[in-house]
């Protein structure tokens, strides 16, 4: 190397993509995690109807996400993240049947924020790296912070497995091992720089859309809570 040559830029040449993605989206992740609605849930101050409403909004988002995942199963980028044991819609159906009864579909509807979120997910049909962004945002959160939500909800609402199925990932085995494998899949993606940048931008947008869903829930279920 000549004296004037520069070392590779760490953000792209040396840092694994999964670390770059995490660093670039950390502020957006924190905004969602520390939202007033989320804090009320984690502090045991959210009424059961607020928790139920959150589960209902999850249902619409995951129907869209998992339908798209099946459509992209043969895609060389999106297909790498397809794992049947991750699918959450069956668990959400069980939870909503427990919380609202077998006719729950007649009692729920997507909020305006959720409709926007679902529409964005559906737009990723022609952008597999965008699908990965939404997949990462949802599932990696579910198997990480979602496990703490599971504990709090069990204690707050007296729920056992019924009503909490969404957060149960027994079929995955070791959750730390799953997260490590997921990051390895991100790192091994053969993306152009432009596609990698799009994935980062879409992940940030996914967090923002999630935060807007939480804000909508907060306006109805945590009045007076800052950020709610």
GROMACS elastic network, one bead per residue, 0.5 to 0.9 nm:
[ bonds ]
;  ai    aj funct       b0    kb
    1     4     6  0.80982   500
    1     5     6  0.61902   500
    1     6     6  0.86180   500
    2     5     6  0.52298   500
    2     6     6  0.86458   500
    3     6     6  0.83256   500
    6     9     6  0.84147   500
    7    10     6  0.83580   500
    8    11     6  0.87089   500
    8    12     6  0.79158   500
    8    13     6  0.55898   500
    8    14     6  0.72217   500
    9    12     6  0.59064   500
    9    13     6  0.55949   500
    9    14     6  0.72560   500
    9    15     6  0.89232   500
   10    13     6  0.53880   500
   10    15     6  0.56812   500
   11    14     6  0.66944   500
   11    15     6  0.55947   500
   11    16     6  0.83460   500
   11    17     6  0.84865   500
   11    19     6  0.89414   500
   11    20     6  0.63958   500
   12    15     6  0.60375   500
   12    16     6  0.76920   500
   12    17     6  0.74867   500
   12    20     6  0.76841   500
   12   193     6  0.88151   500
   13    16     6  0.81361   500
   14    17     6  0.89742   500
   15    18     6  0.82739   500
   15    19     6  0.64533   500
   15    20     6  0.64795   500
   16    19     6  0.54124   500
   16    20     6  0.64270   500
   16    21     6  0.87570   500
   16   183     6  0.89225   500
   16   184     6  0.89046   500
   16   186     6  0.86088   500
   16   187     6  0.58048   500
   17    21     6  0.60235   500
   17    22     6  0.85064   500
   17   183     6  0.83848   500
   17   186     6  0.65530   500
   17   187     6  0.50963   500
   17   188     6  0.84176   500
   17   189     6  0.86779   500
   17   196     6  0.82879   500
   18    21     6  0.50744   500
   18    22     6  0.61465   500
   18    23     6  0.86090   500
   18   182     6  0.88683   500
   18   183     6  0.55283   500
   18   184     6  0.76631   500
   18   185     6  0.87016   500
   18   186     6  0.57269   500
   18   187     6  0.57535   500
   19    22     6  0.50504   500
   19    23     6  0.60521   500
   19    24     6  0.84403   500
   19   183     6  0.83459   500
   19   187     6  0.87152   500
   20    23     6  0.52047   500
   20    24     6  0.60120   500
   20    25     6  0.85914   500
   20   200     6  0.85155   500
   21    24     6  0.52060   500
   21    25     6  0.61900   500
   21    26     6  0.83732   500
   21   199     6  0.83679   500
   21   200     6  0.58968   500
   21   203     6  0.81653   500
   22    25     6  0.53939   500
   22    26     6  0.57724   500
   22    29     6  0.88963   500
   22   200     6  0.89140   500
   23    26     6  0.53100   500
   23    27     6  0.82342   500
   24    27     6  0.76410   500
   24    28     6  0.86197   500
   24   200     6  0.71090   500
   24   201     6  0.87918   500
   24   204     6  0.80016   500
   25    28     6  0.53430   500
   25    29     6  0.61896   500
   25    30     6  0.86946   500
   25   200     6  0.74162   500
   25   201     6  0.85311   500
   25   203     6  0.70141   500
   25   204     6  0.55744   500
   25   207     6  0.81286   500
   26    30     6  0.60967   500
   26    31     6  0.86115   500
   26   204     6  0.87833   500
   27    30     6  0.50778   500
   27    31     6  0.62289   500
   27    32     6  0.88414   500
   27   204     6  0.88855   500
   28    31     6  0.50943   500
   28    32     6  0.65126   500
   28    33     6  0.87059   500
   28   203     6  0.89658   500
   28   204     6  0.61939   500
   28   205     6  0.84870   500
   28   207     6  0.57739   500
   28   208     6  0.65916   500
   28   211     6  0.85798   500
   29    32     6  0.53501   500
   29    33     6  0.61783   500
   29    34     6  0.86546   500
   29   137     6  0.86131   500
   29   204     6  0.81662   500
   29   207     6  0.61555   500
   29   208     6  0.84775   500
   29   211     6  0.89526   500
   30    34     6  0.59336   500
   30    35     6  0.83194   500
   31    34     6  0.54174   500
   31    35     6  0.60410   500
   31   207     6  0.83081   500
   31   208     6  0.82904   500
   31   211     6  0.72059   500
   32    35     6  0.52922   500
   32    36     6  0.89803   500
   32    38     6  0.76263   500
   32   207     6  0.67636   500
   32   208     6  0.75383   500
   32   210     6  0.69768   500
   32   212     6  0.87233   500
   32   214     6  0.76998   500
   33    36     6  0.88154   500
   33    38     6  0.63001   500
   33    39     6  0.76931   500
   33   145     6  0.86556   500
   33   211     6  0.85215   500
   34    37     6  0.82377   500
   34    38     6  0.63046   500
   34    39     6  0.60546   500
   34   227     6  0.86220   500
   35    38     6  0.52365   500
   35    39     6  0.61275   500
   35    40     6  0.86461   500
   35   211     6  0.73731   500
   35   214     6  0.73259   500
   35   215     6  0.77015   500
   35   218     6  0.88365   500
   35   226     6  0.81569   500
   35   227     6  0.56252   500
   35   228     6  0.68428   500
   36    39     6  0.50389   500
   36    40     6  0.61357   500
   36    41     6  0.86269   500
   36   214     6  0.83312   500
   36   215     6  0.79697   500
   36   218     6  0.70384   500
   36   222     6  0.77534   500
   36   225     6  0.58857   500
   36   226     6  0.55118   500
   37    40     6  0.51743   500
   37    41     6  0.63488   500
   37    42     6  0.87626   500
   37    46     6  0.77394   500
   37    50     6  0.88702   500
   37   214     6  0.62017   500
   37   215     6  0.70520   500
   37   217     6  0.70844   500
   37   218     6  0.50126   500
   37   219     6  0.86588   500
   37   221     6  0.79009   500
   37   222     6  0.63304   500
   37   225     6  0.75670   500
   37   226     6  0.85907   500
   37   227     6  0.71417   500
   37   228     6  0.51283   500
   38    41     6  0.50668   500
   38    42     6  0.61746   500
   38    43     6  0.85493   500
   38    46     6  0.87419   500
   38   214     6  0.74327   500
   38   218     6  0.85963   500
   38   228     6  0.85392   500
   39    42     6  0.50316   500
   39    43     6  0.59544   500
   39    44     6  0.85009   500
   39    45     6  0.83368   500
   39    46     6  0.86782   500
   40    43     6  0.51628   500
   40    44     6  0.62228   500
   40    46     6  0.51417   500
   40    47     6  0.89360   500
   40   222     6  0.73863   500
   40   225     6  0.79604   500
   40   228     6  0.87832   500
   41    44     6  0.52997   500
   41    45     6  0.59301   500
   41    47     6  0.82725   500
   41    50     6  0.84766   500
   41    51     6  0.74751   500
   41   149     6  0.76909   500
   41   152     6  0.77341   500
   41   153     6  0.77191   500
   41   156     6  0.88679   500
   42    45     6  0.75868   500
   42    46     6  0.81519   500
   42   148     6  0.80961   500
   42   149     6  0.64650   500
   42   152     6  0.61985   500
   42   153     6  0.80283   500
   43    46     6  0.77400   500
   43   152     6  0.78152   500
   43   156     6  0.89344   500
   44    47     6  0.81970   500
   44   152     6  0.67133   500
   44   153     6  0.74997   500
   44   155     6  0.81534   500
   44   156     6  0.55328   500
   44   157     6  0.86015   500
   45   156     6  0.82457   500
   45   222     6  0.87445   500
   46    49     6  0.81127   500
   46    50     6  0.60870   500
   46    51     6  0.68961   500
   46   156     6  0.86299   500
   46   221     6  0.73877   500
   46   222     6  0.70093   500
   47    50     6  0.53174   500
   47    51     6  0.67236   500
   47    52     6  0.88462   500
   47   156     6  0.89249   500
   47   157     6  0.84932   500
   47   221     6  0.74285   500
   47   222     6  0.85067   500
   48    51     6  0.50799   500
   48    52     6  0.61253   500
   48    53     6  0.85445   500
   48   153     6  0.89883   500
   48   156     6  0.85092   500
   48   157     6  0.66069   500
   49    53     6  0.60411   500
   49    54     6  0.86064   500
   49   221     6  0.76865   500
   50    53     6  0.50463   500
   50    54     6  0.63131   500
   50    55     6  0.87576   500
   50   217     6  0.73005   500
   50   218     6  0.82859   500
   50   220     6  0.80409   500
   50   221     6  0.53347   500
   50   222     6  0.79634   500
   51    54     6  0.51173   500
   51    55     6  0.63696   500
   51    56     6  0.87393   500
   51   153     6  0.82228   500
   51   221     6  0.88943   500
   52    55     6  0.50879   500
   52    56     6  0.62537   500
   52    57     6  0.87946   500
   52    95     6  0.88424   500
   52    96     6  0.75383   500
   52    99     6  0.67408   500
   52   100     6  0.81094   500
   52   163     6  0.88285   500
   53    56     6  0.50212   500
   53    57     6  0.63484   500
   53    58     6  0.86624   500
   53   108     6  0.81171   500
   53   217     6  0.73385   500
   53   221     6  0.86837   500
   54    57     6  0.51837   500
   54    58     6  0.62156   500
   54    59     6  0.86899   500
   54   213     6  0.87889   500
   54   214     6  0.80540   500
   54   217     6  0.70761   500
   55    58     6  0.50135   500
   55    59     6  0.63097   500
   55    92     6  0.70347   500
   55    95     6  0.78129   500
   55    96     6  0.72348   500
   55   166     6  0.85234   500
   56    59     6  0.50874   500
   56    60     6  0.69130   500
   56    92     6  0.79848   500
   56    96     6  0.71034   500
   56   104     6  0.89981   500
   56   108     6  0.64881   500
   56   109     6  0.76756   500
   56   110     6  0.77572   500
   57    60     6  0.54651   500
   57    61     6  0.65186   500
   57    62     6  0.87628   500
   57   108     6  0.84066   500
   57   109     6  0.77908   500
   57   110     6  0.59914   500
   57   111     6  0.72812   500
   57   114     6  0.65610   500
   57   213     6  0.79725   500
   57   217     6  0.89910   500
   58    61     6  0.51514   500
   58    62     6  0.60218   500
   58    63     6  0.84964   500
   58    89     6  0.88473   500
   58    92     6  0.77448   500
   58   114     6  0.86102   500
   59    62     6  0.53086   500
   59    63     6  0.61178   500
   59    64     6  0.87334   500
   59    88     6  0.83826   500
   59    89     6  0.64722   500
   59    92     6  0.60146   500
   59    93     6  0.76236   500
   59    96     6  0.87611   500
   59   110     6  0.89061   500
   60    63     6  0.52667   500
   60    64     6  0.64863   500
   60    65     6  0.87439   500
   60    89     6  0.89202   500
   60   109     6  0.82276   500
   60   110     6  0.65254   500
   60   114     6  0.74590   500
   60   115     6  0.83479   500
   60   118     6  0.72465   500
   61    64     6  0.53586   500
   61    65     6  0.61847   500
   61    66     6  0.86283   500
   61   110     6  0.87823   500
   61   114     6  0.70075   500
   61   115     6  0.84876   500
   61   117     6  0.71724   500
   61   118     6  0.56195   500
   61   121     6  0.81488   500
   62    66     6  0.57336   500
   62    67     6  0.80820   500
   62    87     6  0.83792   500
   62    88     6  0.68019   500
   62    89     6  0.61312   500
   62    92     6  0.87491   500
   62   118     6  0.86553   500
   62   138     6  0.88190   500
   63    66     6  0.54363   500
   63    67     6  0.59511   500
   63    68     6  0.85012   500
   63    88     6  0.85725   500
   63    89     6  0.62638   500
   63   118     6  0.88229   500
   64    67     6  0.52779   500
   64    68     6  0.62037   500
   64    69     6  0.86075   500
   64   118     6  0.61004   500
   64   119     6  0.84490   500
   64   121     6  0.67114   500
   64   122     6  0.66022   500
   65    68     6  0.52365   500
   65    69     6  0.61511   500
   65    70     6  0.88374   500
   65   118     6  0.78896   500
   65   121     6  0.63663   500
   65   122     6  0.75801   500
   65   131     6  0.79305   500
   65   134     6  0.77362   500
   65   135     6  0.73533   500
   66    70     6  0.62587   500
   66    71     6  0.85992   500
   66    87     6  0.69613   500
   66    88     6  0.81770   500
   66    89     6  0.77767   500
   66   135     6  0.89627   500
   67    70     6  0.53216   500
   67    71     6  0.64240   500
   67    72     6  0.88587   500
   67   122     6  0.89366   500
   68    72     6  0.62307   500
   68    73     6  0.85644   500
   68   121     6  0.78987   500
   68   122     6  0.68531   500
   68   124     6  0.80493   500
   68   125     6  0.65850   500
   68   131     6  0.78594   500
   69    72     6  0.51249   500
   69    73     6  0.59561   500
   69    78     6  0.73279   500
   69    79     6  0.75504   500
   69    81     6  0.85563   500
   69    82     6  0.68739   500
   69   125     6  0.88989   500
   69   131     6  0.76683   500
   69   135     6  0.86422   500
   70    73     6  0.51077   500
   70    74     6  0.85218   500
   70    79     6  0.85554   500
   70    82     6  0.79614   500
   71    74     6  0.78692   500
   71    75     6  0.87515   500
   71   125     6  0.78706   500
   72    75     6  0.52498   500
   72    76     6  0.87415   500
   72    77     6  0.87660   500
   72    78     6  0.60908   500
   72    79     6  0.60958   500
   72    82     6  0.88845   500
   72   125     6  0.74447   500
   72   128     6  0.73926   500
   72   131     6  0.87796   500
   73    76     6  0.82557   500
   73    78     6  0.66367   500
   73    80     6  0.79315   500
   73    81     6  0.85182   500
   73    82     6  0.65667   500
   74    77     6  0.86099   500
   74    78     6  0.77587   500
   74    79     6  0.54364   500
   74    80     6  0.86785   500
   75    78     6  0.54214   500
   75    80     6  0.79202   500
   75   128     6  0.73657   500
   76    79     6  0.56002   500
   76    80     6  0.65643   500
   76   128     6  0.86904   500
   76   189     6  0.89181   500
   77    80     6  0.58295   500
   77    81     6  0.79196   500
   77   128     6  0.62205   500
   77   129     6  0.66680   500
   77   132     6  0.78522   500
   77   189     6  0.67827   500
   77   190     6  0.78665   500
   77   191     6  0.84633   500
   78    81     6  0.59025   500
   78    82     6  0.73510   500
   78   128     6  0.52326   500
   78   129     6  0.66629   500
   78   130     6  0.87493   500
   78   131     6  0.66092   500
   78   132     6  0.59293   500
   79    82     6  0.53605   500
   79    83     6  0.89363   500
   79   128     6  0.86870   500
   80    83     6  0.84349   500
   80   185     6  0.72132   500
   80   189     6  0.87376   500
   81   132     6  0.74911   500
   81   135     6  0.80195   500
   81   136     6  0.89636   500
   81   182     6  0.77958   500
   81   185     6  0.76824   500
   81   186     6  0.89964   500
   82    85     6  0.89745   500
   82    86     6  0.80200   500
   82    87     6  0.88762   500
   83    86     6  0.55360   500
   83    87     6  0.73273   500
   84    87     6  0.56054   500
   85    88     6  0.84175   500
   85   169     6  0.76574   500
   85   170     6  0.87650   500
   85   171     6  0.59090   500
   85   172     6  0.64992   500
   86   139     6  0.76910   500
   86   169     6  0.73072   500
   86   171     6  0.81835   500
   86   172     6  0.75100   500
   87    90     6  0.73025   500
   87    91     6  0.81136   500
   88    91     6  0.52719   500
   88    92     6  0.61360   500
   88    93     6  0.86864   500
   88   165     6  0.86149   500
   88   166     6  0.60952   500
   88   167     6  0.86369   500
   89    93     6  0.61372   500
   89    94     6  0.86864   500
   89   166     6  0.81301   500
   90    93     6  0.51377   500
   90    94     6  0.64263   500
   90    95     6  0.87819   500
   90   165     6  0.88514   500
   90   166     6  0.84457   500
   91    94     6  0.51073   500
   91    95     6  0.62241   500
   91    96     6  0.86618   500
   91   163     6  0.88072   500
   91   164     6  0.82075   500
   91   165     6  0.50994   500
   91   167     6  0.83890   500
   91   168     6  0.84058   500
   92    95     6  0.50042   500
   92    96     6  0.60724   500
   92    97     6  0.84442   500
   92   163     6  0.83113   500
   92   164     6  0.85005   500
   92   165     6  0.68973   500
   92   166     6  0.55673   500
   93    96     6  0.52138   500
   93    97     6  0.60483   500
   93    98     6  0.85760   500
   93   102     6  0.88947   500
   93   104     6  0.86314   500
   93   166     6  0.89608   500
   94    97     6  0.51565   500
   94    98     6  0.62726   500
   94    99     6  0.86844   500
   94   102     6  0.89100   500
   94   162     6  0.72017   500
   94   163     6  0.71618   500
   94   164     6  0.88221   500
   94   165     6  0.70392   500
   94   166     6  0.85136   500
   95    98     6  0.51353   500
   95    99     6  0.61263   500
   95   100     6  0.84235   500
   95   161     6  0.87857   500
   95   162     6  0.59813   500
   95   164     6  0.62831   500
   95   165     6  0.61418   500
   95   166     6  0.71669   500
   96   100     6  0.55067   500
   96   101     6  0.67955   500
   96   102     6  0.78157   500
   96   104     6  0.63276   500
   96   105     6  0.86798   500
   96   163     6  0.69934   500
   97   100     6  0.54172   500
   97   103     6  0.73180   500
   97   104     6  0.61834   500
   97   163     6  0.83287   500
   98   101     6  0.56508   500
   98   102     6  0.76846   500
   98   162     6  0.63485   500
   98   163     6  0.59214   500
   99   104     6  0.83866   500
   99   162     6  0.84922   500
   99   163     6  0.63628   500
  100   103     6  0.74013   500
  100   104     6  0.53623   500
  100   107     6  0.78019   500
  101   104     6  0.55184   500
  102   105     6  0.80568   500
  103   106     6  0.58966   500
  103   107     6  0.72365   500
  104   107     6  0.50966   500
  104   108     6  0.65182   500
  105   108     6  0.56331   500
  105   109     6  0.78529   500
  106   109     6  0.80864   500
  110   113     6  0.78380   500
  110   114     6  0.55057   500
  110   115     6  0.58988   500
  111   114     6  0.50233   500
  111   115     6  0.61674   500
  111   116     6  0.86818   500
  111   213     6  0.76331   500
  111   216     6  0.74001   500
  111   217     6  0.83957   500
  112   115     6  0.51080   500
  112   116     6  0.63981   500
  112   117     6  0.87157   500
  112   213     6  0.82595   500
  112   216     6  0.80777   500
  113   116     6  0.51530   500
  113   117     6  0.62322   500
  113   118     6  0.86839   500
  113   209     6  0.73193   500
  113   210     6  0.83581   500
  113   212     6  0.59802   500
  113   213     6  0.50674   500
  113   214     6  0.86455   500
  113   215     6  0.86258   500
  113   216     6  0.67176   500
  114   118     6  0.59945   500
  114   119     6  0.84110   500
  114   209     6  0.80316   500
  114   210     6  0.81763   500
  114   212     6  0.82003   500
  114   213     6  0.58038   500
  114   216     6  0.88098   500
  115   118     6  0.51214   500
  115   119     6  0.60761   500
  115   120     6  0.86228   500
  116   119     6  0.51372   500
  116   120     6  0.63071   500
  116   121     6  0.87959   500
  116   209     6  0.77547   500
  117   120     6  0.52180   500
  117   121     6  0.63817   500
  117   122     6  0.87905   500
  117   206     6  0.78123   500
  117   209     6  0.57623   500
  117   210     6  0.73955   500
  117   212     6  0.87945   500
  117   213     6  0.80012   500
  118   121     6  0.50932   500
  118   122     6  0.62439   500
  118   123     6  0.86848   500
  119   122     6  0.51485   500
  119   123     6  0.63029   500
  120   123     6  0.50498   500
  120   124     6  0.68651   500
  120   206     6  0.86261   500
  120   209     6  0.89400   500
  121   124     6  0.54876   500
  121   125     6  0.78699   500
  121   130     6  0.81612   500
  121   131     6  0.69884   500
  121   134     6  0.71175   500
  121   206     6  0.86986   500
  122   125     6  0.59662   500
  122   131     6  0.87777   500
  123   126     6  0.70316   500
  123   127     6  0.77181   500
  123   130     6  0.87969   500
  123   131     6  0.89502   500
  124   128     6  0.63521   500
  124   129     6  0.80590   500
  124   130     6  0.55408   500
  124   131     6  0.54974   500
  125   128     6  0.66585   500
  125   130     6  0.84735   500
  125   131     6  0.74023   500
  126   130     6  0.86095   500
  126   131     6  0.89542   500
  127   130     6  0.52307   500
  127   131     6  0.66000   500
  127   132     6  0.89989   500
  128   132     6  0.63837   500
  128   133     6  0.87270   500
  129   132     6  0.50099   500
  129   133     6  0.63831   500
  129   134     6  0.89824   500
  129   191     6  0.85359   500
  129   195     6  0.67601   500
  129   196     6  0.76424   500
  129   198     6  0.72779   500
  129   199     6  0.54088   500
  129   202     6  0.84762   500
  130   134     6  0.65620   500
  130   135     6  0.86057   500
  130   195     6  0.88737   500
  130   198     6  0.70964   500
  130   199     6  0.55079   500
  130   200     6  0.86991   500
  130   201     6  0.87473   500
  130   202     6  0.58127   500
  130   203     6  0.76252   500
  131   134     6  0.52850   500
  131   135     6  0.60651   500
  131   136     6  0.85323   500
  131   199     6  0.84743   500
  131   202     6  0.86377   500
  132   136     6  0.58984   500
  132   137     6  0.84291   500
  132   186     6  0.89112   500
  132   199     6  0.73017   500
  132   202     6  0.89724   500
  132   203     6  0.83884   500
  133   136     6  0.52539   500
  133   137     6  0.62062   500
  133   138     6  0.87811   500
  133   198     6  0.88988   500
  133   199     6  0.55744   500
  133   200     6  0.71415   500
  133   201     6  0.84517   500
  133   202     6  0.57919   500
  133   204     6  0.83620   500
  133   205     6  0.89449   500
  133   206     6  0.72307   500
  134   137     6  0.50963   500
  134   138     6  0.62549   500
  134   139     6  0.85575   500
  134   202     6  0.74357   500
  134   203     6  0.62235   500
  134   205     6  0.88735   500
  134   206     6  0.58677   500
  134   207     6  0.85036   500
  135   138     6  0.54401   500
  135   139     6  0.59559   500
  135   140     6  0.79122   500
  135   203     6  0.89894   500
  136   139     6  0.56309   500
  136   140     6  0.55036   500
  136   141     6  0.77849   500
  136   182     6  0.86235   500
  136   203     6  0.77204   500
  137   140     6  0.60749   500
  137   141     6  0.62526   500
  137   142     6  0.87605   500
  137   203     6  0.65020   500
  137   204     6  0.87889   500
  137   206     6  0.67146   500
  137   207     6  0.67805   500
  138   141     6  0.54053   500
  138   142     6  0.62201   500
  138   143     6  0.89781   500
  138   206     6  0.86787   500
  138   207     6  0.88633   500
  139   143     6  0.62932   500
  139   144     6  0.84782   500
  140   143     6  0.54220   500
  140   144     6  0.61449   500
  140   145     6  0.85069   500
  140   146     6  0.88748   500
  140   179     6  0.70606   500
  140   182     6  0.83137   500
  141   144     6  0.50527   500
  141   145     6  0.56277   500
  141   146     6  0.60764   500
  141   147     6  0.89240   500
  142   145     6  0.62261   500
  142   147     6  0.69405   500
  142   166     6  0.83848   500
  142   167     6  0.65489   500
  143   146     6  0.57081   500
  143   147     6  0.62093   500
  143   167     6  0.72714   500
  143   168     6  0.85126   500
  143   169     6  0.74272   500
  143   175     6  0.66656   500
  143   176     6  0.88162   500
  143   178     6  0.87110   500
  143   179     6  0.79648   500
  144   147     6  0.58743   500
  144   148     6  0.77551   500
  144   175     6  0.80556   500
  144   176     6  0.87406   500
  144   179     6  0.84594   500
  145   148     6  0.54236   500
  145   149     6  0.66622   500
  145   150     6  0.88793   500
  146   150     6  0.61994   500
  146   151     6  0.88290   500
  146   166     6  0.89888   500
  146   167     6  0.62077   500
  147   151     6  0.65681   500
  147   152     6  0.88780   500
  147   167     6  0.62569   500
  147   168     6  0.80656   500
  148   151     6  0.51564   500
  148   152     6  0.63129   500
  148   153     6  0.85830   500
  149   152     6  0.51082   500
  149   153     6  0.59321   500
  149   154     6  0.84068   500
  149   167     6  0.81555   500
  150   153     6  0.52665   500
  150   154     6  0.61172   500
  150   155     6  0.86912   500
  150   164     6  0.63970   500
  150   165     6  0.89475   500
  150   166     6  0.86676   500
  150   167     6  0.60693   500
  150   168     6  0.82949   500
  151   154     6  0.52204   500
  151   155     6  0.63546   500
  151   156     6  0.86318   500
  152   155     6  0.51735   500
  152   156     6  0.59172   500
  152   157     6  0.83730   500
  153   156     6  0.50102   500
  153   157     6  0.56751   500
  153   158     6  0.74055   500
  153   159     6  0.68294   500
  153   164     6  0.77821   500
  154   157     6  0.57017   500
  154   158     6  0.51616   500
  154   160     6  0.60222   500
  154   161     6  0.84424   500
  154   163     6  0.87054   500
  154   164     6  0.75470   500
  155   158     6  0.54489   500
  155   159     6  0.71817   500
  155   160     6  0.89838   500
  156   159     6  0.79182   500
  159   162     6  0.64207   500
  159   163     6  0.61038   500
  159   164     6  0.69323   500
  160   163     6  0.69141   500
  160   164     6  0.67512   500
  160   165     6  0.88579   500
  161   164     6  0.52350   500
  161   165     6  0.57477   500
  161   168     6  0.80843   500
  162   165     6  0.61008   500
  163   166     6  0.77681   500
  164   167     6  0.58323   500
  164   168     6  0.70636   500
  165   168     6  0.51835   500
  165   169     6  0.83904   500
  166   169     6  0.80670   500
  168   171     6  0.84681   500
  169   172     6  0.55732   500
  169   173     6  0.74120   500
  169   175     6  0.79513   500
  170   173     6  0.56216   500
  170   174     6  0.82715   500
  170   175     6  0.87743   500
  171   174     6  0.89716   500
  172   175     6  0.66607   500
  172   177     6  0.88873   500
  172   178     6  0.69092   500
  173   177     6  0.80380   500
  173   178     6  0.77884   500
  174   177     6  0.52213   500
  174   178     6  0.62848   500
  174   179     6  0.88194   500
  175   179     6  0.61929   500
  175   180     6  0.85780   500
  176   179     6  0.51322   500
  176   180     6  0.62042   500
  176   181     6  0.86180   500
  177   180     6  0.50750   500
  177   181     6  0.61347   500
  177   182     6  0.85521   500
  178   181     6  0.50672   500
  178   182     6  0.60790   500
  178   183     6  0.86538   500
  179   183     6  0.62528   500
  179   184     6  0.86144   500
  180   183     6  0.52179   500
  180   184     6  0.62583   500
  180   185     6  0.87606   500
  181   185     6  0.62768   500
  181   186     6  0.87460   500
  182   185     6  0.51109   500
  182   186     6  0.64061   500
  182   187     6  0.87217   500
  183   186     6  0.50309   500
  183   187     6  0.61929   500
  183   188     6  0.86817   500
  184   188     6  0.61808   500
  184   189     6  0.88263   500
  185   188     6  0.51499   500
  185   189     6  0.64318   500
  186   189     6  0.54827   500
  187   190     6  0.85304   500
  188   191     6  0.88902   500
  191   194     6  0.78009   500
  191   195     6  0.56539   500
  191   196     6  0.57706   500
  192   195     6  0.51448   500
  192   196     6  0.61590   500
  192   197     6  0.85526   500
  193   196     6  0.50690   500
  193   197     6  0.61163   500
  193   198     6  0.85898   500
  194   197     6  0.51171   500
  194   198     6  0.62061   500
  194   199     6  0.87017   500
  195   199     6  0.62049   500
  195   200     6  0.87229   500
  196   199     6  0.50839   500
  196   200     6  0.63938   500
  196   201     6  0.87476   500
  197   200     6  0.51342   500
  197   201     6  0.62268   500
  197   202     6  0.85751   500
  198   201     6  0.50656   500
  198   202     6  0.59850   500
  198   203     6  0.84686   500
  199   202     6  0.51338   500
  199   203     6  0.61040   500
  199   204     6  0.86839   500
  200   203     6  0.51577   500
  200   204     6  0.64035   500
  200   205     6  0.87611   500
  201   204     6  0.51901   500
  201   205     6  0.63229   500
  201   206     6  0.86764   500
  202   206     6  0.60218   500
  202   207     6  0.86527   500
  203   207     6  0.63446   500
  203   208     6  0.86438   500
  204   207     6  0.52602   500
  204   208     6  0.63392   500
  204   209     6  0.87551   500
  205   209     6  0.61013   500
  205   210     6  0.85288   500
  206   209     6  0.51115   500
  206   210     6  0.61876   500
  206   211     6  0.86088   500
  207   210     6  0.50514   500
  207   211     6  0.61807   500
  207   212     6  0.87150   500
  208   212     6  0.63088   500
  208   213     6  0.87662   500
  209   212     6  0.50647   500
  209   213     6  0.64069   500
  209   214     6  0.87682   500
  210   213     6  0.50716   500
  210   214     6  0.63539   500
  210   215     6  0.86761   500
  211   215     6  0.61468   500
  211   216     6  0.86508   500
  212   216     6  0.62063   500
  212   217     6  0.86135   500
  213   216     6  0.51393   500
  213   217     6  0.63051   500
  213   218     6  0.85585   500
  214   217     6  0.50108   500
  214   218     6  0.59668   500
  214   219     6  0.86595   500
  214   228     6  0.75619   500
  215   219     6  0.62580   500
  215   220     6  0.89045   500
  215   227     6  0.70110   500
  215   228     6  0.54875   500
  216   219     6  0.53211   500
  216   220     6  0.68687   500
  216   221     6  0.88612   500
  216   228     6  0.78222   500
  217   220     6  0.54298   500
  217   221     6  0.59985   500
  217   222     6  0.77048   500
  217   228     6  0.75399   500
  218   221     6  0.51088   500
  218   223     6  0.66778   500
  218   225     6  0.78389   500
  218   227     6  0.76280   500
  219   222     6  0.61068   500
  219   223     6  0.57208   500
  219   224     6  0.84245   500
  219   225     6  0.88232   500
  219   227     6  0.89639   500
  219   228     6  0.56557   500
  220   223     6  0.65528   500
  220   228     6  0.85242   500
  221   228     6  0.81481   500
  222   225     6  0.56591   500
  222   226     6  0.88199   500
  222   228     6  0.57772   500
  223   226     6  0.85031   500
  223   228     6  0.65823   500
  224   227     6  0.86459   500
  224   228     6  0.70957   500
  225   228     6  0.51124   500
